[in-house]
Amino acid sequence: MKVLGIETSCDETGVAIYDTERGILADQLYSQVEMHAEFGGVVPELASRDHIRKLLPLVDLALKEANCTPEDLDAVAYTFGPGLVGALLVGSTLASTLAWTWGIPAIPVHHMEGHMLAPMLEDNAPDFPFVALLVSGGHTQLVDVRGVGQYKLLGESLDDAAGEAFDKTAKLLKLGYPGGPWVARAAEQGQADKFRFPRPMTDRPGLDFSFSGLKTHTLTLANTQRQENGEIEAQTTADIAAGFQEAVVDTLLIKCRRALEQTGYKQLVLAGGVAANIRLREKLAVEADRKGWALHYPRPEFCTDNGAMIAYVGTLRAQSLVQAGGSNHSYEIEVVPRFPIDQLPAVETL
């Protein structure tokens, strides 16, 4: 089975083709980062318009890269949510139109399910069940994963997601956009213990997260440094970045430890844009080695939004559709900007 995957949930236009026998045949990606960097964040209208310009040419490139024609495809998968409604509509409209034209199913895919199952594309793929830590600009969640579509939400951010906190911290420190990589680079030159940072919500039971207080603490610290010394010196900026990053990483690690102890599982999946953070990977790896866990995460290019993860999950759901008789699909164009991952239908057999 070959499935074309389309991802347009935010500021990356991704198109890929996945083959159940040979794996990823094509992976095309266009990032809008440079366009949005001027504004310090994603401008939804600009994102939607850029998806319109880039999407169809990327589909053509993916077909050429995979040496495929539309007749070789068995389904078109697309991100139906969560994400920016205008951006989602671009991808879903084209996907449904192509699928209808080619006479194959259009398969809606949950964006975060794509991230969560992206490690399945690696050679050292996890087995079910496992705990997944999803960390991105819009989500910080711990999920009990027992199978495809069999998800139980264990905890989530009550306010800012971890990636959002990185972006805001980078902005207040006058670093670049997107914030995660800039904060991480600055932190490499800093001393994480130079300033004291809280580890929010780790002094109480539970698996929920909150990063707004940590962001406010960082803002207060930065403003104090400016009042005392004028502009913040480069070394002080690095020290603040290192302390902030260490606080986020420690908080995520503590909650992962609790989730694995609560479920009794021995596998942890790390996914989403923040999963590319080297310090987070390092500390989780040390803890995994100490506790006897298996740690899984996708390659860096599959941590950020991409078409490959959508094509892969679309393939799993298309296979389930075929096994169910192949008639329960629609070309209706519908997107859902907010959709809890634990409300997805389960895929019982593959």
Legacy VTK file of the C-alpha trace (Angstrom):
# vtk DataFile Version 3.0
C-alpha trace
ASCII
DATASET POLYDATA
POINTS 350 float
0.000 0.000 0.000
1.249 3.486 -0.912
-0.180 6.586 0.791
0.429 10.261 0.086
0.571 12.345 3.275
-0.120 16.087 3.494
0.711 18.223 6.545
-0.366 21.896 6.758
-1.314 22.436 10.386
0.862 25.487 11.022
3.973 26.900 9.344
5.462 23.887 7.534
4.161 22.476 4.286
4.965 18.765 4.256
4.260 16.126 1.631
5.494 12.527 1.745
4.748 9.091 0.325
4.890 5.982 2.507
5.010 2.422 1.189
4.195 -0.501 3.493
6.920 -2.577 1.820
9.713 -0.032 1.318
9.028 2.679 3.885
9.365 6.364 3.036
9.628 6.848 -0.722
9.489 10.645 -0.743
9.664 13.427 1.823
9.254 17.058 0.769
9.131 19.971 3.198
8.910 23.743 2.937
9.333 25.804 6.098
7.875 29.292 6.548
10.202 30.132 9.452
12.006 32.972 7.666
8.722 34.637 6.722
7.289 34.499 10.251
10.585 35.390 11.987
10.023 39.028 11.008
6.914 39.048 13.220
8.315 36.945 16.060
5.615 34.296 15.624
3.263 32.642 13.149
0.848 34.935 11.308
-2.098 32.643 10.436
-3.224 34.451 7.285
0.288 34.477 5.833
0.704 30.806 6.721
-2.472 29.830 4.884
-1.550 31.785 1.766
1.919 30.260 1.673
0.498 26.744 1.965
-1.666 27.518 -1.097
1.421 28.540 -3.069
3.663 25.659 -2.040
1.446 22.607 -1.548
0.616 21.418 -5.068
4.207 21.875 -6.354
5.403 19.778 -3.385
2.913 17.037 -4.282
4.378 16.972 -7.795
7.915 16.816 -6.390
6.990 13.983 -4.022
5.493 11.922 -6.864
8.659 12.460 -8.917
10.928 11.612 -5.985
9.018 8.388 -5.338
8.846 7.593 -9.058
5.083 7.227 -8.651
1.966 8.222 -10.534
-1.443 8.850 -8.955
-2.468 5.387 -10.166
0.117 3.874 -7.804
-1.445 5.461 -4.713
-3.995 3.768 -2.469
-5.035 6.764 -0.312
-4.345 10.410 0.460
-3.862 11.252 4.146
-4.036 14.765 5.519
-3.932 16.602 8.842
-7.470 17.505 9.932
-6.429 19.017 13.282
-5.432 20.347 15.644
-3.859 23.444 14.111
-4.613 26.784 12.456
-8.012 26.510 10.795
-7.012 28.289 7.572
-3.848 26.244 7.174
-5.734 23.014 7.855
-8.355 23.901 5.252
-5.690 24.276 2.562
-4.364 20.768 3.130
-7.733 19.086 3.616
-9.223 20.729 0.521
-6.409 19.624 -1.750
-6.222 16.152 -0.204
-9.951 15.519 -0.573
-9.956 16.912 -4.121
-7.016 14.747 -5.199
-8.480 11.660 -3.546
-11.875 12.199 -5.217
-10.198 12.829 -8.586
-8.025 9.720 -8.289
-10.827 7.551 -6.893
-9.082 6.628 -3.635
-9.927 7.278 0.047
-9.104 10.552 1.805
-7.847 9.725 5.309
-7.981 12.409 8.050
-5.073 12.193 10.511
-4.687 13.783 13.936
-1.575 15.977 13.972
-0.406 14.842 17.420
-1.023 11.175 16.589
1.357 11.739 13.697
4.017 13.075 16.055
3.422 10.350 18.627
3.826 7.507 16.118
6.723 9.104 14.185
9.274 6.952 16.115
7.677 3.945 14.388
9.503 5.129 11.247
12.860 4.402 12.891
14.718 1.077 12.914
14.482 0.874 16.714
10.710 1.334 16.875
8.834 1.009 20.180
6.309 -1.715 20.908
2.921 -1.122 22.502
2.231 -0.192 25.226
4.327 2.877 26.090
4.132 6.324 27.632
4.461 9.198 25.157
5.679 12.683 26.030
4.392 15.063 23.350
6.160 18.415 23.527
5.650 21.103 20.905
4.731 24.750 20.492
1.068 24.017 21.130
1.056 20.874 23.267
2.698 19.333 26.310
1.038 16.012 27.073
1.727 12.640 28.645
-0.233 9.840 26.985
-0.749 6.177 27.843
-0.466 4.491 24.418
-1.804 0.931 24.241
-2.260 0.700 20.469
-3.118 2.819 17.435
-6.017 5.010 18.529
-5.969 3.524 22.036
-4.886 6.558 24.020
-5.455 7.750 27.553
-4.410 11.280 28.468
-2.391 11.183 31.691
-1.502 14.856 31.982
-1.190 18.051 29.969
-0.213 21.698 30.239
-2.778 23.869 32.013
-1.471 27.002 30.271
1.591 27.549 28.059
3.032 24.531 26.283
6.771 23.938 26.678
7.519 25.045 23.120
5.485 28.203 23.590
7.459 28.976 26.761
10.706 28.565 24.793
9.432 30.971 22.113
8.410 33.609 24.650
11.670 33.286 26.566
13.677 33.703 23.365
11.675 36.828 22.553
12.207 38.462 25.946
15.940 37.658 25.771
16.009 39.172 22.253
17.065 35.930 20.628
15.669 34.588 17.354
12.568 32.723 16.218
11.603 29.922 16.622
12.713 30.129 20.214
13.645 26.534 21.034
16.829 26.261 18.949
17.940 29.805 19.872
17.533 29.246 23.600
19.335 25.906 23.312
22.264 27.493 21.464
22.549 30.305 24.006
22.335 27.780 26.857
25.430 25.991 25.562
27.512 28.977 26.712
25.691 29.481 30.018
25.780 28.196 33.587
22.467 26.565 34.447
22.975 27.102 38.192
23.844 30.812 37.998
20.247 31.817 38.717
17.532 29.920 40.570
14.545 28.733 38.515
11.459 26.899 39.809
10.410 23.446 38.608
6.661 24.172 38.325
4.084 21.742 39.713
6.696 19.159 40.694
6.116 19.701 44.418
2.596 18.239 44.233
1.105 14.970 42.945
-0.154 14.599 39.412
1.041 14.672 35.817
-0.193 18.064 34.610
2.200 20.833 33.559
2.293 24.607 33.921
4.945 26.797 32.334
3.383 30.269 32.604
4.873 30.818 36.066
8.328 29.797 34.849
7.961 32.205 31.938
6.967 35.011 34.341
9.911 34.173 36.618
12.253 34.438 33.619
10.711 37.761 32.573
11.125 39.168 36.091
14.751 38.000 36.213
15.521 39.539 32.817
13.879 42.852 33.771
15.830 42.947 37.052
19.084 42.450 35.161
18.191 45.257 32.767
17.323 47.626 35.624
20.596 46.888 37.388
22.944 46.725 34.400
21.173 48.303 31.432
21.115 45.866 28.535
21.677 42.257 29.524
25.231 41.116 28.822
25.755 38.184 26.485
26.990 35.902 29.268
24.029 36.767 31.475
21.688 36.013 28.577
23.383 32.627 28.181
23.091 31.943 31.920
19.370 32.780 31.930
18.802 30.614 28.846
20.659 27.704 30.446
18.744 28.005 33.713
15.403 28.237 31.940
16.142 25.256 29.704
17.303 23.151 32.661
14.109 23.974 34.561
11.911 22.892 31.634
13.919 19.709 31.088
13.870 18.784 34.780
10.123 19.359 34.960
9.476 17.141 31.941
11.794 14.447 33.298
10.117 14.366 36.718
6.674 14.013 35.151
7.878 11.263 32.785
9.285 9.343 35.738
5.949 9.608 37.516
4.009 8.506 34.430
6.150 5.419 33.927
5.909 4.517 37.601
2.125 4.974 37.478
1.615 2.812 34.384
4.357 0.289 35.095
5.568 0.602 31.490
9.238 0.395 30.541
9.117 2.362 27.280
9.063 6.128 26.837
8.455 7.857 23.499
9.569 11.473 23.093
7.952 13.336 20.186
7.110 16.821 18.906
9.251 19.835 18.072
10.830 20.130 21.535
11.878 16.467 21.244
14.791 17.722 19.149
16.236 19.487 22.209
19.603 17.860 22.911
19.604 18.578 26.657
16.179 16.950 27.037
17.355 13.865 25.169
20.536 13.676 27.255
18.813 13.840 30.629
16.049 11.424 29.628
18.687 8.994 28.319
20.567 9.104 31.634
17.341 8.513 33.566
16.287 5.730 31.192
19.613 3.985 31.684
19.339 4.345 35.456
15.737 3.092 35.577
15.934 0.435 32.874
13.573 2.145 30.443
13.773 2.057 26.657
13.786 5.603 25.230
12.543 6.207 21.683
12.360 9.366 19.588
12.297 10.213 15.873
15.204 11.638 13.903
15.410 15.457 14.210
13.695 16.164 10.877
10.697 14.107 11.998
10.394 15.961 15.321
9.112 19.084 13.596
5.972 19.017 11.424
6.388 16.797 8.361
4.406 14.843 5.800
6.068 11.492 6.548
4.355 11.086 9.915
0.972 11.880 8.337
1.569 9.424 5.496
2.560 6.707 7.986
-0.449 7.122 10.291
-2.666 7.519 7.233
-1.388 4.154 6.040
-2.300 2.483 9.347
-5.806 3.901 9.208
-6.205 3.159 5.494
-5.279 -0.483 6.140
-7.931 -0.615 8.844
-10.451 0.885 6.420
-9.664 -1.777 3.821
-10.077 -4.531 6.401
-13.450 -3.059 7.372
-14.694 -3.237 3.791
-13.305 -0.013 2.368
-16.577 1.883 2.041
-16.621 3.984 5.202
-14.878 7.097 3.934
-15.909 10.554 2.831
-14.572 13.432 0.739
-16.213 15.972 2.994
-13.852 18.842 3.784
-13.869 19.237 7.548
-11.147 20.370 9.924
-11.082 20.619 13.715
-8.664 23.203 15.174
-8.971 21.547 18.610
-9.438 17.808 18.989
-8.401 15.757 22.058
-6.193 12.861 21.047
-7.968 10.444 23.378
-11.194 10.811 21.340
-9.748 9.200 18.212
-11.211 5.874 17.050
-9.080 2.835 17.752
-7.499 0.704 15.056
-8.072 -2.812 16.325
-6.240 -4.896 13.719
-3.467 -4.159 11.251
LINES 1 351
350 0 1 2 3 4 5 6 7 8 9 10 11 12 13 14 15 16 17 18 19 20 21 22 23 24 25 26 27 28 29 30 31 32 33 34 35 36 37 38 39 40 41 42 43 44 45 46 47 48 49 50 51 52 53 54 55 56 57 58 59 60 61 62 63 64 65 66 67 68 69 70 71 72 73 74 75 76 77 78 79 80 81 82 83 84 85 86 87 88 89 90 91 92 93 94 95 96 97 98 99 100 101 102 103 104 105 106 107 108 109 110 111 112 113 114 115 116 117 118 119 120 121 122 123 124 125 126 127 128 129 130 131 132 133 134 135 136 137 138 139 140 141 142 143 144 145 146 147 148 149 150 151 152 153 154 155 156 157 158 159 160 161 162 163 164 165 166 167 168 169 170 171 172 173 174 175 176 177 178 179 180 181 182 183 184 185 186 187 188 189 190 191 192 193 194 195 196 197 198 199 200 201 202 203 204 205 206 207 208 209 210 211 212 213 214 215 216 217 218 219 220 221 222 223 224 225 226 227 228 229 230 231 232 233 234 235 236 237 238 239 240 241 242 243 244 245 246 247 248 249 250 251 252 253 254 255 256 257 258 259 260 261 262 263 264 265 266 267 268 269 270 271 272 273 274 275 276 277 278 279 280 281 282 283 284 285 286 287 288 289 290 291 292 293 294 295 296 297 298 299 300 301 302 303 304 305 306 307 308 309 310 311 312 313 314 315 316 317 318 319 320 321 322 323 324 325 326 327 328 329 330 331 332 333 334 335 336 337 338 339 340 341 342 343 344 345 346 347 348 349
